[in-house]
Structure formats: C-alpha cells, structure tokens
C-alpha cells in the first residue's frame, strides 16, 4: 500500500517527492563549487593556463595553396575509345577563387531553331557529371559523343559555366577525345 499526498487533485508518491528533493539538493550543491573554475580546468580559462610558446595562426583567410594535400593530386584518366572526357578547374568569376566540392554536369544541347536556338537538358542520374575536389579541379569521364554545354549545379539552380572571355562553354565530344578546359568560371556566388 502507498501513502499519497493530495494537493490540488494531484497525487504524488513519496518516492517522487524524495527524488525531487534529491535533485534540488544536488543542483544547489553544484552551484556553490568554484574550485573547478579557479583551477583553470574549465571555462572561463585562467590566463595562467595558456602556454606562452603556443602560437595560434589565423585560420582565415585560407590560401588555396595551403590546402593542397596528397589527395589533391589530380589524375586524369585515359579516355575509353568510344567515349570522351573533359577536365578543368572551376572558379568563381566574382572572387577568382576555386569552388570546391561542386557538381559539374554536361547538359545535352538540343537544337530547336534555325538561328542557334537550343535547349539544355540535364538528367540528375544519367547526364555526364563530375565533382570538383578541394581546389576546384574536376574530371567528367565516359562521355557519350555529342554536343554539350558545361553546367555548374547548386541545390537551388544551374548555371552555365563560362570561359575567361565570359562566353558559355559549348562542347562537341568525340570518342577517345580528352579535352582540357583549363579554368572555367561560374557567376555563382
């Protein structure tokens, strides 16, 4: 049998009341401890704890030469005889900085008119694509021969990539062909 305390139509067991009292006493007891802070082992950090021989280098801005690692070594594969490949480096037209880890598609160029009118189609799962590395280098392998436009893709939109003269990059790919695009630019961001 249990003894119940009735207050405002709420029944509380004595064990619940004991638990609440225990939690309150622990919280009050913890709030009076200052020896941890005074020892310099937690925040705020006591200035005596900071080593004087430790030099903190600024983390920003990062120069892109500083992030080149062994993984940054860019290997261009040999194209398959009936497929082509393109490679290059994607840069921001605004800041002239490499854009790392971005998706580059080859959108299929489909002529629809007589005066160089066309549409570009991209299929997320089947269109040729590559992902730029930490310094913006990308390769798109195994491209079926055809006419394409180089597209920079973000979650919000797709942007045609541009050459250094600010022109869209139109490609005609042949089997066994390897095309070095050099530096290509996007208006994003």
C-alpha positions in Angstrom: 0.0 0.0 0.0 1.1 3.5 -0.8 0.6 6.7 1.2 -0.4 9.5 -1.1 -0.2 13.3 -0.6 -3.1 15.1 -2.2 -2.6 18.7 -3.4 -4.8 20.4 -6.0 -6.1 17.0 -7.1 -2.6 15.7 -8.0 -1.4 12.6 -6.3 2.3 12.2 -5.7 4.1 9.2 -4.4 6.6 9.7 -1.5 9.3 8.4 -3.8 8.7 11.1 -6.4 8.8 13.8 -3.7 12.1 12.3 -2.4 13.5 12.3 -5.9 12.6 16.0 -6.4 14.2 16.9 -3.1 17.4 15.0 -4.0 17.7 16.7 -7.5 17.2 20.1 -5.9 19.9 19.5 -3.3 22.4 18.3 -5.9 21.7 21.3 -8.1 22.2 23.7 -5.1 25.3 21.9 -4.1 26.8 22.1 -7.6 26.2 25.8 -7.8 28.4 26.5 -4.9 31.5 24.8 -6.3 34.1 27.3 -7.5 37.2 25.2 -7.2 36.9 23.8 -10.8 36.8 27.3 -12.2 39.6 28.5 -10.0 41.9 25.6 -11.1 41.8 26.8 -14.7 40.4 23.5 -16.0 37.2 24.8 -17.4 35.8 28.0 -18.9 36.4 30.8 -18.3 40.1 29.9 -19.0 42.5 31.3 -16.4 45.3 33.2 -18.2 47.9 31.2 -16.3 46.9 28.0 -18.1 47.6 29.3 -21.6 51.1 28.3 -22.8 53.2 31.1 -24.0 55.1 29.0 -26.5 51.9 28.2 -28.4 51.3 30.3 -31.5 47.8 30.4 -32.9 47.9 31.1 -36.6 45.0 32.9 -38.1 42.5 30.4 -39.6 41.1 32.8 -42.2 41.6 33.7 -45.0 42.9 30.4 -46.1 45.1 30.4 -49.2 44.3 27.6 -51.6 47.9 26.7 -51.8 47.7 25.8 -48.0 45.0 23.2 -48.5 46.7 21.2 -51.3 47.3 17.7 -49.9 48.4 14.4 -51.4 44.7 13.8 -52.1 44.7 16.9 -54.2 46.9 15.3 -56.8 44.7 15.3 -59.8 45.0 12.2 -62.1 43.4 12.4 -65.5 42.3 9.0 -66.7 42.8 7.8 -70.3 39.5 8.1 -72.2 37.8 4.9 -73.4 38.0 4.5 -77.2 34.3 5.2 -77.8 33.8 7.8 -75.0 35.3 11.2 -74.4 36.4 13.0 -71.2 36.8 16.7 -70.1 38.6 18.2 -67.2 39.4 21.6 -65.8 39.2 23.8 -62.7 36.0 25.7 -61.7 36.5 29.2 -60.3 34.2 31.9 -59.0 34.0 34.7 -61.6 33.3 37.2 -58.7 36.2 36.3 -56.5 38.5 34.3 -58.8 38.7 31.5 -56.1 38.4 27.8 -56.8 35.0 26.3 -55.9 35.5 23.0 -54.1 33.1 20.0 -54.0 30.7 21.3 -56.6 28.8 19.2 -59.2 29.6 19.9 -62.8 27.2 18.5 -65.4 27.4 18.2 -69.2 23.9 19.3 -70.3 22.9 17.9 -73.6 22.5 20.6 -76.2 19.4 20.1 -78.3 19.0 22.4 -81.4 15.4 23.7 -81.7 15.6 26.5 -84.2 17.5 27.8 -87.3 19.5 30.6 -85.6 21.4 28.8 -83.0 18.4 28.3 -80.7 18.7 25.4 -78.4 17.6 23.9 -75.1 19.8 22.2 -72.5 18.7 19.0 -70.8 20.1 17.6 -67.6 19.2 14.3 -66.0 20.5 14.1 -62.5 21.1 10.4 -62.7 22.2 9.9 -66.3 23.9 13.1 -67.5 27.7 13.1 -67.5 29.0 14.8 -64.4 32.0 15.2 -62.1 32.6 16.7 -58.7 35.3 19.2 -58.1 38.0 18.5 -55.5 39.1 20.8 -52.7 40.9 23.1 -55.2 38.1 23.1 -57.8 39.7 20.5 -60.2 37.2 18.2 -61.9 37.0 15.4 -64.5 34.0 14.1 -66.3 34.8 10.7 -67.8 33.0 8.3 -70.1 31.1 10.9 -72.1 29.0 9.6 -75.0 29.9 11.6 -78.2 27.6 14.5 -78.7 27.0 18.3 -78.2 27.0 19.6 -74.6 27.1 22.7 -72.5 29.1 22.8 -69.3 26.8 23.4 -66.3 27.6 24.3 -62.7 24.9 22.9 -60.4 23.7 24.1 -56.9 20.8 22.9 -54.9 18.9 26.0 -55.9 19.8 26.4 -59.6 22.0 25.5 -62.5 24.4 28.0 -64.1 26.2 27.7 -67.5 30.0 27.7 -67.0 31.9 30.4 -68.8 35.4 30.7 -70.3 37.8 33.5 -69.5 36.0 35.7 -72.1 32.7 35.3 -70.3 31.2 33.0 -73.0 29.3 29.8 -72.4 31.3 26.7 -73.0 29.9 24.6 -75.8 31.5 21.2 -76.4 31.4 18.7 -79.2 32.7 15.5 -77.8 34.1 12.7 -79.9 35.0 9.1 -78.8 38.5 8.7 -77.4 38.9 12.5 -77.0 40.3 14.2 -73.9 39.6 17.9 -73.6 41.5 20.2 -71.1 39.1 23.1 -70.4 41.6 24.9 -68.2 40.0 27.4 -65.9 36.2 27.7 -66.2 34.1 30.3 -64.3 30.7 30.5 -62.7 28.7 33.6 -61.8 27.8 31.8 -58.5 28.3 33.0 -55.8 
